[in-house]
Amino acid sequence: MIEKWVKVKDVDLVLCDGEVGNEAIVFLHFGGANLMMWQRAVPYFQDHYRVILVDLRGHGKSDKPLIGYHMDDMAQDVVGLLEHLGIEKAHLIGSSLGAEVGLSLAANYPGRIYSLVCDGALSSEFGPYGTWDGSREGYLEYVSGFMQKLRNTPESIFPSIDALVASRRESLAGMGWWNEYVEAMERYGACKLDEGGYVAAFRKHAREEYYSHYFAYQLEDYYPHLHCPLLLLPGEDVYQDAREISAMQGLCSLAFQARITRISGWEHPYGWLIQPENACKAVLSFLNRL
């Protein structure tokens, strides 16, 4: 795959382009990840599609501006990438943050999308399709506390990439979310500071700006505008919560042509790095039916 730098609006974004294949698939990573999260999925698709992996703004090698982290802003970034590459339409596969970006792109630029796969963006946080079990006042209090904690927590700075990776390993290994592919993603995403030391993407300023929008997202404003085929891939954790199931099924019913596929043992969002085979086969089956 060929690494490319593309100027879109106010940022330089990095992508890897397979350059071979008639129809393109754009892969959009989860928050804090980068294009390396798809390294185990690529072999399933590269013989049939033009595979394009993107570092969203604030991630990987792409620029990390202070603003522009609303899902709609990042969707516009991806549209700019498609225009630069001369791609009129593409399939989208998004995980978590990437699913939100894909959802916005497909809803706001329907003529540019063949299909959308969402591993995430399956419910709003609050509202008729939300998972919050309580009052609006309680929700606003929770959001305020979350944002205050985020603002008051200093950014972790590490003396070396090895130290950063060791910290991430300690956080993820206990959940079974660590292997050589996760490590490669973490090493790729390490950001060297001008004043010395390393930090992990998503950087603190980017997370603050992203979450300042996230809690107000009403995904029901997007789903009715999806006219392309849509596949939802919920993690097994969704099926442990009746509210999440109800929200997901409700949003699915708003879309023009959507279906939910349950993959036994699927772990959102690290499944693509830990055990991607069944998810990739489900996506290929979905695409082959279009």
ABEGO torsion letter per residue (X at the ends): XBBBBBBBEABBBBBBBAGBEABBBBBBBBBGBBAAAAAAAAAAAAAABBBBBBBBBGBEABBBBABGABAAAAAAAAAAAAAAAGBABBBBBBBEAAAAAAAAAAAABAAABABBBBBEGABBABEAABABBEBAAAAAAAAAAAAAAAAABBBBBBABAAAAAAAAAAAAAAAGBBBAAAAAAAAAABBBBAAEEBBBOBBAAAAAAAAAAAAABBAAAAAAABABBBBBBBBAAAAABAAAAAAAAAAAAABABBBBBBBBGBBOAAAAAABAAAAAAAAAAAAAAX
